[in-house]
């Protein structure tokens, strides 16, 4: 984990993604890296791991899949023997609902590398909302269709600004957003961001099908 974190500390894409989440979710848990940090991971002790298991692994969070020619009666006994002593309920920390920050926002991270990485995104409808499938189709046309998406056509094919540009929906338990990325020469980063902003509809309100963009660009 520490080796990966050291690598991420100098990787443009990792830096952009982390800074984007910090800007999008502020002090919400979603703003924190799930893999920890170079400062936090070395502080983890055996007691922390055991405490986590005790609090989180419980019958109400357990999911079991069984495949094969197994007798149900025997299976039930084995499952009871293996998991019967688990706590009934987990002591999971409550996570509040959150809406990703609305644009316009731009954050720039100076980095001595030959290519600029652009990460962009913003709030979008949740999977449980009535317009989700319509938003899914809109998103596919905009940036999720690979070589045939609007972003690919406008940013790469017409203007040659980047080798690739893509975007997708991210469904979280307590939020939803769209997230995209691209990479280009440092001297064309501004033009690339401007073209992406033209193609991604923005709105001061979070309407059901409105799309918002936020940019981060290590240069």
Steps between C-alpha positions, in 0.01 A plus 500: 500500500783739581669425167177581316453821699857610424434437132171693513674799664677574169244361254309778316174303462496396866572853617228647279242242612578557867485877470176475306332299778622748759344784305181312423425371851687737735488356855278201412655149528487468121771767484746275684705237311372150572855365501621741766810716477874476559434660839204289611587145385819461713294583811270198456558237770373145549246625753351730234452209260341280766275784607388554143411133458304507827302810403432439130481126428157400631197298396307800368784591258594145401421366152564134416494334157509122471549316169507126439336171591458571872235356729303794653488340844876444511562846361291671768694321775831602346390862465377511860829350619706750300300819550257435785718677756509828307325801657141553389554861391805685377614823664544681171559875505207695357587679175288805404353563156698746291483676163825557314604864480366694204735670254655720391812401692854451380801374691849479351777278639852588375695188408815463292369252241467532118124446488210670671224286649148640512239359739147638486156422640211607716164395646250293304174314560512194723425148389180499709357811330237469223717664234801279557468298178457818296812640667683175428425530128597870496825413676574221251463743212708768670802305618429134567490369144876479448605591146147615405426736791450872453800585719727270298378645172537864603817481709703242306366451148416861413771683694769242581531631854531164675553133424200403713221659699237304686236544766272275703240497777604414854232358731570529871285397794455859612562703185542485122723679254646483154876481468721542196864535407731584215865578439674743270814711445549764768474785249159370377348427841303825511350441156413142594321608817310768309380250240391250766305776674324582173386140459396438862181699570519703819228647714488699829228259617515124544213418268436133435688489174734794544870426472771694680876504455795559728859487380829408658819515295846394616745682273 
